[in-house]
């Protein structure tokens, strides 16, 4: 009985570790997405008025990354929620 409990604990630990790795990978992908976001026109041309990429364009970019396989459905949903939360 003790061995079965130990085996269950090991499996639970491994599942937790895999989830931790997935979360770290997802965070890395989101940070990469944020770093590689299109440069707003204000930064490209100093004389232009400052502007932020629109929420719609950011959501479209996320959709394209999901469609191309760069983001998983879970990563897409997390990034979308982050954008919508502001």
C-alpha positions as a Markdown table, in Angstrom:
| # | Residue | x | y | z |
|---|---|---|---|---|
| 1 | Unk | 0.0 | 0.0 | 0.0 |
| 2 | Unk | 2.8 | 2.4 | 0.8 |
| 3 | Unk | 4.4 | 1.8 | -2.6 |
| 4 | Unk | 1.1 | 2.6 | -4.3 |
| 5 | Unk | 0.9 | 5.9 | -2.4 |
| 6 | Unk | 4.5 | 6.7 | -3.2 |
| 7 | Unk | 3.9 | 6.0 | -6.9 |
| 8 | Unk | 0.8 | 8.3 | -6.8 |
| 9 | Unk | 2.9 | 11.0 | -5.3 |
| 10 | Unk | 5.6 | 10.7 | -7.9 |
| 11 | Unk | 3.0 | 10.8 | -10.7 |
| 12 | Unk | 1.4 | 13.9 | -9.1 |
| 13 | Unk | 4.8 | 15.5 | -8.9 |
| 14 | Unk | 5.6 | 14.8 | -12.5 |
| 15 | Unk | 2.2 | 16.2 | -13.6 |
| 16 | Unk | 2.9 | 19.3 | -11.6 |
| 17 | Unk | 6.3 | 19.7 | -13.1 |
| 18 | Unk | 4.9 | 19.3 | -16.7 |
| 19 | Unk | 2.3 | 21.9 | -15.9 |
| 20 | Unk | 5.0 | 24.2 | -14.6 |
| 21 | Unk | 7.1 | 23.7 | -17.8 |
| 22 | Unk | 4.0 | 24.4 | -20.0 |
| 23 | Unk | 3.3 | 27.6 | -18.0 |
| 24 | Unk | 6.9 | 28.8 | -18.4 |
| 25 | Unk | 6.8 | 28.1 | -22.1 |
| 26 | Unk | 3.6 | 29.9 | -22.5 |
| 27 | Unk | 5.0 | 33.0 | -20.6 |
| 28 | Unk | 8.0 | 32.9 | -22.8 |
| 29 | Unk | 5.9 | 32.8 | -26.0 |
| 30 | Unk | 3.7 | 35.7 | -24.7 |
| 31 | Unk | 6.8 | 37.8 | -23.9 |
| 32 | Unk | 8.2 | 37.0 | -27.4 |
| 33 | Unk | 4.9 | 38.1 | -28.9 |
| 34 | Unk | 4.9 | 41.3 | -27.0 |
| 35 | Unk | 8.6 | 42.1 | -28.0 |
| 36 | Unk | 7.8 | 41.3 | -31.6 |
| 37 | Unk | 4.6 | 43.4 | -31.8 |
| 38 | Unk | 4.5 | 45.8 | -34.7 |
| 39 | Unk | 6.2 | 49.1 | -33.9 |
| 40 | Unk | 3.6 | 51.9 | -33.6 |
| 41 | Unk | 3.8 | 54.6 | -36.2 |
| 42 | Unk | 4.8 | 57.1 | -33.5 |
| 43 | Unk | 8.1 | 55.3 | -32.9 |
| 44 | Unk | 8.8 | 54.8 | -36.6 |
| 45 | Unk | 8.2 | 58.4 | -37.5 |
| 46 | Unk | 8.9 | 60.9 | -34.7 |
| 47 | Unk | 6.8 | 63.6 | -36.2 |
| 48 | Unk | 3.7 | 61.4 | -36.1 |
| 49 | Unk | 1.3 | 61.5 | -33.2 |
| 50 | Unk | 1.8 | 58.7 | -30.7 |
| 51 | Unk | -0.6 | 55.8 | -31.1 |
| 52 | Unk | -1.0 | 52.3 | -29.7 |
| 53 | Unk | -1.8 | 49.3 | -31.8 |
| 54 | Unk | -5.6 | 48.9 | -31.7 |
| 55 | Unk | -7.1 | 46.1 | -29.7 |
| 56 | Unk | -8.6 | 44.7 | -32.9 |
| 57 | Unk | -5.2 | 44.5 | -34.6 |
| 58 | Unk | -3.6 | 42.8 | -31.6 |
| 59 | Unk | -6.4 | 40.3 | -31.5 |
| 60 | Unk | -6.0 | 39.7 | -35.2 |
| 61 | Unk | -2.3 | 39.1 | -34.8 |
| 62 | Unk | -3.0 | 36.6 | -32.0 |
| 63 | Unk | -5.5 | 34.8 | -34.3 |
| 64 | Unk | -2.9 | 34.6 | -37.1 |
| 65 | Unk | -0.3 | 33.2 | -34.6 |
| 66 | Unk | -2.8 | 30.6 | -33.5 |
| 67 | Unk | -3.8 | 29.7 | -37.1 |
| 68 | Unk | -0.2 | 29.3 | -38.0 |
| 69 | Unk | 0.5 | 27.0 | -35.1 |
| 70 | Unk | 2.8 | 29.3 | -33.2 |
| 71 | Unk | 0.3 | 29.6 | -30.3 |
| 72 | Unk | -1.8 | 26.7 | -28.9 |
| 73 | Unk | -5.5 | 27.2 | -28.2 |
| 74 | Unk | -4.6 | 27.6 | -24.5 |
| 75 | Unk | -1.9 | 30.2 | -25.2 |
| 76 | Unk | -4.2 | 32.1 | -27.5 |
| 77 | Unk | -6.9 | 32.2 | -24.9 |
| 78 | Unk | -4.5 | 33.4 | -22.2 |
| 79 | Unk | -3.1 | 36.1 | -24.4 |
| 80 | Unk | -6.5 | 37.2 | -25.5 |
| 81 | Unk | -7.7 | 37.5 | -21.9 |
| 82 | Unk | -4.6 | 39.5 | -21.1 |
| 83 | Unk | -5.3 | 41.9 | -23.9 |
| 84 | Unk | -9.0 | 42.2 | -23.0 |
| 85 | Unk | -8.2 | 42.9 | -19.3 |
| 86 | Unk | -6.1 | 45.9 | -20.4 |
